[in-house]
Amino acid sequence: MSNSSDKDPIEISLGKRSGEPVFRGTRIPISYLSQYLNHGYTVEDFIEQYDIDPELVREVYKQKFSDEDERGREVPA
């Protein structure tokens, strides 16, 4: 089971982290970004911490968290 769209920035595959959503082409869970945001860090802080394509991170942020305040409310994983 995996996402069919190669353009989707989020990948779900049983072979990667038991199907937990990750950034496409990595093993970095989307939940890590959520945790960063919930602890008051920014998307840019996350990008600096992980060796990951900044545009990929920003695209995931837009898709999953754009309705939330980056430094405010809790965001779901």
C-alpha positions in Angstrom: 0.0 0.0 0.0 1.5 3.3 -1.0 0.4 6.7 -2.3 -0.1 6.6 -6.1 0.8 10.2 -6.8 4.5 10.9 -7.2 3.6 14.6 -6.8 2.1 14.2 -3.4 4.6 15.5 -0.8 3.3 12.9 1.7 4.1 9.3 1.3 2.3 6.4 3.0 3.9 3.0 2.6 3.7 -0.1 4.9 7.4 -0.5 4.1 8.3 2.9 5.7 7.6 3.4 9.4 4.7 0.8 9.3 2.6 3.1 7.2 3.0 6.3 9.2 2.8 9.3 6.8 6.3 10.6 5.9 7.8 13.3 3.8 8.1 11.8 0.2 11.4 10.2 -0.4 12.4 10.2 3.3 11.6 8.3 6.5 10.9 11.5 8.4 7.3 11.4 9.8 4.9 14.3 9.2 4.2 14.1 12.9 7.7 15.5 13.6 6.7 18.7 11.9 3.5 18.8 14.0 5.5 18.4 17.2 7.9 21.1 16.2 5.0 23.5 15.6 3.3 22.5 18.8 6.5 23.4 20.8 6.7 26.9 19.3 9.2 26.3 16.6 8.7 27.4 13.0 8.8 25.6 9.7 12.2 27.2 9.1 13.5 25.7 12.4 12.3 22.3 11.2 14.0 22.7 7.8 17.3 23.7 9.5 17.1 20.6 11.8 16.5 18.0 9.1 18.3 17.3 5.8 15.1 17.7 3.8 14.0 19.7 0.7 12.6 23.0 2.0 10.0 23.1 -0.7 8.7 19.6 0.3 8.3 20.7 3.9 6.5 23.9 2.9 4.2 22.0 0.6 3.3 19.6 3.4 2.8 22.5 5.8 0.4 24.2 3.3 -1.6 20.9 2.8 -1.8 19.9 6.5 -1.4 23.0 8.6 -2.1 26.1 6.6 -5.4 26.7 8.5 -3.5 26.7 11.8 -1.3 29.4 13.2 2.4 28.2 12.9 3.2 29.4 16.4 -0.2 29.2 18.0 -2.7 26.4 18.4 -2.0 22.8 18.6 -1.9 21.1 15.3 -2.8 17.5 14.6 -0.1 15.0 13.7 
